[in-house]
Amino acid sequence: MYKVVLKATSLAHKIVEKVVVDGDVVVDATLGNGNDTLFLSSLTINGMVYSFEVQKSAVDRFNKIIDEEGIKNIKVINDGHQNMDLYIDKKVKAIMFNLGYLPGSDKTITTKSDTTLEAVQKGLKLLVPGGVMTIAVYVGHEEGQREAEDLLKEITELDSKHFSVMNINFINRKNAPFLLVIEKNDSYREDI
């Protein structure tokens, strides 16, 4: 029997794998334990994955994994996702955010509303028309609530001629994570 896994991260993977093809440039805006980075790497063996993380211990741990595995299409950057435009000079096909804190680590170190909003805006400029951004939002902690409110306000304002925005959430679970999906429409033009 086929089981459907209803998790924000699983749904994000399903959406991204429909868009990304081998050779694409993609971004994991929040490395964490590296699950999304490894997923993106598997989709674009001949492309490049840029992965951002502020916690040096997570970067060092993940760099050891990719060295041991001999993975060559991942560039891990020990910096905040709001600085992605300083490291990426190509258009990208997909950007994945998994907000909140690093599981199993210091829960006081979380993504923050101001830097996340800046990263989303910069990421939308980096996306190619037809590209997608997924944002798994966790609201079970104080900063998560603020981040969710600010994100929803910001992306609701995106011009529907240029972006399609979807909010996928659980309606029968209190404080459940939800998934935001933003697609840059094929008709998007930089000169507008």
C-alpha positions as CSV (number, residue, x, y, z in Angstrom):
1,M,0.0,0.0,0.0
2,Y,1.3,3.5,-0.9
3,K,1.6,5.9,2.0
4,V,1.4,9.6,1.5
5,V,3.8,11.5,3.8
6,L,2.3,14.8,4.7
7,K,5.2,16.9,5.9
8,A,6.2,20.3,4.8
9,T,9.7,19.1,3.8
10,S,8.4,16.1,1.9
11,L,6.0,18.3,-0.1
12,A,8.8,20.7,-0.8
13,H,10.9,17.9,-2.2
14,K,8.1,16.7,-4.4
15,I,7.6,20.2,-5.8
16,V,11.3,20.9,-6.4
17,E,11.9,17.6,-8.1
18,K,9.3,18.5,-10.7
19,V,11.2,21.6,-11.7
20,V,14.9,20.9,-11.3
21,V,16.9,19.1,-14.0
22,D,20.5,17.9,-14.1
23,G,22.8,20.8,-14.6
24,D,20.7,23.4,-12.8
25,V,22.0,25.8,-10.2
26,V,20.1,25.5,-6.9
27,V,20.2,26.9,-3.4
28,D,19.6,25.4,0.1
29,A,19.3,28.6,2.1
30,T,19.4,26.8,5.4
31,L,21.9,23.8,5.5
32,G,21.0,22.6,9.0
33,N,21.7,18.8,9.0
34,G,22.1,18.8,5.2
35,N,19.0,16.9,4.1
36,D,17.8,19.4,1.6
37,T,21.3,20.0,0.3
38,L,21.8,16.3,-0.4
39,F,18.4,16.1,-2.0
40,L,19.2,19.0,-4.3
41,S,22.7,17.5,-5.1
42,S,21.0,14.3,-6.2
43,L,18.8,16.2,-8.7
44,T,21.6,18.2,-10.3
45,I,24.8,16.0,-10.4
46,N,26.3,18.2,-13.2
47,G,25.0,21.4,-11.7
48,M,25.8,23.3,-8.5
49,V,24.2,23.5,-5.0
50,Y,25.0,26.5,-2.9
51,S,24.2,25.9,0.7
52,F,24.2,28.5,3.5
53,E,24.6,28.0,7.2
54,V,25.5,30.4,10.0
55,Q,26.6,27.7,12.5
56,K,30.3,26.8,11.8
57,S,29.9,23.4,13.6
58,A,27.1,22.4,11.2
59,V,29.2,23.6,8.2
60,D,32.3,21.6,9.4
61,R,30.2,18.5,10.1
62,F,28.6,18.6,6.6
63,N,31.8,19.4,4.8
64,K,33.2,16.2,6.3
65,I,30.3,14.2,5.0
66,I,30.6,15.5,1.4
67,D,34.4,15.0,1.5
68,E,33.9,11.4,2.7
69,E,31.3,10.8,0.0
70,G,33.3,12.5,-2.7
71,I,30.4,14.9,-3.6
72,K,31.7,17.6,-5.9
73,N,28.5,19.7,-6.8
74,I,28.0,21.3,-3.4
75,K,29.5,24.6,-2.1
76,V,28.8,25.1,1.6
77,I,29.0,28.7,2.7
78,N,29.4,29.7,6.3
79,D,27.3,32.8,6.1
80,G,23.7,33.9,6.5
81,H,21.2,33.3,3.6
82,Q,20.6,37.0,3.4
83,N,24.0,37.3,1.7
84,M,23.4,34.8,-1.0
85,D,23.7,37.4,-3.7
86,L,27.4,37.9,-2.7
87,Y,28.2,34.3,-3.5
88,I,26.0,33.4,-6.5
89,D,26.4,35.1,-9.8
90,K,24.2,32.8,-11.8
91,K,20.4,32.4,-12.1
92,V,19.0,29.6,-10.1
93,K,16.2,27.1,-10.7
94,A,15.2,26.4,-7.1
95,I,15.7,27.8,-3.6
96,M,14.7,25.9,-0.5
97,F,14.3,27.3,3.0
98,N,13.8,25.2,6.1
99,L,13.3,27.8,8.8
100,G,13.6,27.6,12.5
101,Y,16.5,26.1,14.4
102,L,19.0,23.2,13.8
103,P,17.5,20.0,15.2
104,G,19.6,18.7,18.1
105,S,21.4,22.0,18.6
106,D,21.0,25.3,20.5
107,K,17.4,26.2,20.0
108,T,18.1,29.9,20.8
109,I,19.9,30.1,17.4
110,T,17.1,30.4,14.9
111,T,16.4,32.0,11.5
112,K,15.3,35.5,12.0
113,S,12.5,37.4,10.4
114,D,14.6,40.3,9.1
115,T,17.3,38.2,7.5
116,T,14.8,35.7,6.1
117,L,12.8,38.5,4.4
118,E,16.0,39.9,2.9
119,A,17.0,36.4,1.7
120,V,13.6,35.8,0.2
121,Q,13.8,39.1,-1.8
122,K,17.3,38.4,-3.0
123,G,16.4,34.8,-3.8
124,L,13.4,35.9,-5.9
125,K,15.8,38.1,-8.0
126,L,18.1,35.1,-8.5
127,L,15.4,32.7,-9.7
128,V,14.9,32.1,-13.4
129,P,11.4,32.4,-14.8
130,G,9.8,29.0,-14.1
131,G,12.0,28.6,-11.0
132,V,10.5,27.9,-7.5
133,M,11.2,28.8,-4.0
134,T,10.0,26.6,-1.1
135,I,9.8,27.9,2.5
136,A,9.1,25.4,5.3
137,V,7.9,27.6,8.1
138,Y,7.9,26.4,11.7
139,V,5.7,28.3,14.1
140,G,6.2,26.3,17.3
141,H,8.6,28.8,18.8
142,E,8.4,32.6,19.4
143,E,10.7,33.7,16.6
144,G,8.9,31.3,14.3
145,Q,5.6,33.0,14.9
146,R,7.0,36.4,14.1
147,E,8.8,35.1,11.0
148,A,5.6,33.4,9.7
149,E,3.6,36.6,10.2
150,D,6.2,38.8,8.5
151,L,6.7,36.3,5.6
152,L,3.0,36.0,4.9
153,K,2.6,39.7,4.9
154,E,5.5,40.2,2.5
155,I,4.7,37.5,0.0
156,T,1.0,38.3,-0.1
157,E,2.2,41.6,-1.6
158,L,4.1,39.9,-4.5
159,D,2.7,40.9,-7.9
160,S,0.6,38.0,-9.3
161,K,1.7,38.9,-12.8
162,H,5.2,37.9,-11.9
163,F,4.8,35.4,-9.1
164,S,2.4,32.6,-8.1
165,V,2.3,32.0,-4.4
166,M,0.8,29.1,-2.5
167,N,0.4,28.4,1.2
168,I,0.0,24.7,2.1
169,N,-0.9,24.2,5.7
170,F,-2.5,21.8,8.1
171,I,-5.9,23.0,9.3
172,N,-6.3,20.4,12.1
173,R,-2.9,20.7,13.9
174,K,-2.0,23.6,16.2
175,N,1.4,25.1,15.6
176,A,2.1,22.7,12.7
177,P,4.7,23.8,10.2
178,F,3.4,25.0,6.8
179,L,4.9,25.3,3.3
180,L,5.1,28.4,1.2
181,V,5.8,27.9,-2.5
182,I,6.6,30.8,-4.8
183,E,7.0,30.3,-8.5
184,K,8.5,33.0,-10.7
185,N,6.1,33.1,-13.7
186,D,7.5,32.5,-17.2
187,S,6.3,35.9,-18.2
188,Y,8.6,37.6,-15.6
189,R,10.9,40.2,-17.1
190,E,13.8,41.9,-15.3
191,D,13.2,45.3,-17.1
192,I,9.7,45.7,-15.6
